[in-house]
Amino acid sequence: MKDYRPIIGITMGDPVGIGPEIILTALRKPATIDEIKSHSYALTPGCYVSAEEMGNDGVPFEKKMAEFSATLYQQFNKADQLETTIRKNLEVLGNGK
């Protein structure tokens, strides 16, 4: 049998959220031609690799969502502060609008 050596591509993810962990998992288990054909020849790694199911940590969704939202709003506020600082600095440098 011929030694099989796949060509490896490195990625940091793509716009639809397929990250390097999916790419590396897909490379560990190369798909057969029949599997590729069954997916209409789509070469998206997510077609051939299943995501691991996450367990329930016992925290209600509503509580998690409230915490995530609070953190996000804090980050929005920080982003606004940083934008203001950057705009002022650009004006000082003569590059403001």
FENRASUL-V993300 format. One line per field, one symbol per residue. ss: DSSP state (H for helix, E for strand, L for the rest). phi: phi as a letter, one per 30 degrees, with the letter a starting at -180 (. if undefined). psi: psi as a letter, one per 40 degrees, with the letter a starting at -180 (. if undefined). Layout:
ss: ???
phi: ???
psi: ???
This chain:
ss: LLLLLLLLLLLLLLLLLLLHHHHHHHHHLLLLHHHHHHLLLLLLHHHLLLLLLLLLLLLLHHHHHHHHHHHHHHHHHHHHHHHHHHHHHHHHLLLLL
phi: .ddcbddcccbcjbdcjdcdddddddddbeddedddddchidcdeddcbcdddddddideeededddddddddddedddddddddddddddedicdc
psi: hhhhhihhihieiideehadddddddddghiidddddefffhehdddehiihhiiheehiddddddddddddddddddddddddddddddddeeei.
